[in-house]
Structure formats: C-alpha cells, structure tokens
C-alpha cells in the first residue's frame, strides 16, 4: 500500500488498517516460527506497511 493511498483515508480507517496489519504480522510471525511461511519477505512488507500507516497517522495528528 502506498502512502498517497493512506493519506486519503480517515483517522478511523487508518486505525482499523493498523489493527489489521498488526494482526497479520502476528499470524505471519507464528507461521514463520513453525516453518509454514511460504514467502518470508512478506514479513518485511507488512512491517513497512505498519510503518507507513503510523507515519501518516502522526502527520495527521500534527
């Protein structure tokens, strides 16, 4: 997801997206721990998306 797409979302939508991404990250970490994760790079992608959402949220709060 791109930052420009995230900037168009409302604060409530960003919070929901952040919650969804954190849940996905938890699931991916669990799969990685038991060696069932097909694409380990997915972990990096989800972490970056979380960082993007948090950055946009902090921009809106300023």
C-alpha positions as MATLAB code, in Angstrom:
seq = 'XXXXXXXXXXXXXXXXXXXXXXXXXXXXXXXXXXXXXXXXXXXXXXXXXXXXXXXXXXXXXX';
ca = [
       0.000    0.000    0.000;
       1.324    3.430   -0.907;
       1.495    6.430    1.392;
      -0.582    8.502   -1.027;
      -3.405    5.970   -0.727;
      -3.129    6.058    3.056;
      -3.306    9.853    3.202;
      -6.754    9.699    1.612;
      -8.128    7.557    4.454;
      -9.750    8.951    7.582;
      -8.235    8.536   11.036;
     -10.685    5.772   11.925;
      -9.863    3.904    8.727;
      -6.140    4.248    9.431;
      -6.607    2.838   12.929;
      -8.559   -0.096   11.505;
      -5.871   -0.681    8.887;
      -3.162   -0.602   11.565;
      -5.040   -3.138   13.674;
      -5.487   -5.386   10.640;
      -1.788   -5.177    9.724;
      -0.652   -5.931   13.274;
      -2.918   -8.975   13.323;
      -1.477  -10.124   10.000;
       2.064   -9.623   11.304;
       1.278  -11.768   14.351;
      -0.039  -14.528   12.106;
       2.980  -14.335    9.814;
       5.403  -14.480   12.749;
       3.625  -17.548   14.074;
       3.788  -19.230   10.661;
       7.465  -18.324   10.364;
       8.214  -19.846   13.777;
       6.728  -23.192   12.807;
       8.263  -23.098    9.302;
       4.987  -22.829    7.393;
       5.621  -19.408    5.860;
       5.995  -19.651    2.081;
       7.368  -16.153    1.483;
       9.477  -14.762    4.362;
       9.735  -11.384    2.603;
       6.046  -10.896    3.411;
       7.113  -10.129    6.999;
       9.202   -7.196    5.772;
       6.378   -5.908    3.588;
       3.864   -5.946    6.442;
       6.306   -4.185    8.789;
       6.837   -1.464    6.197;
       3.087   -1.053    5.732;
       2.692   -0.677    9.501;
       5.391    1.994    9.494;
       3.667    3.816    6.626;
       0.328    3.814    8.431;
       1.921    5.072   11.645;
       3.764    7.827    9.743;
       0.577    9.037    8.068;
      -1.244    8.927   11.403;
       1.446   11.079   13.026;
       1.302   13.529   10.098;
      -2.447   13.918   10.589;
      -2.081   14.473   14.334;
       0.318   17.400   13.857;
];
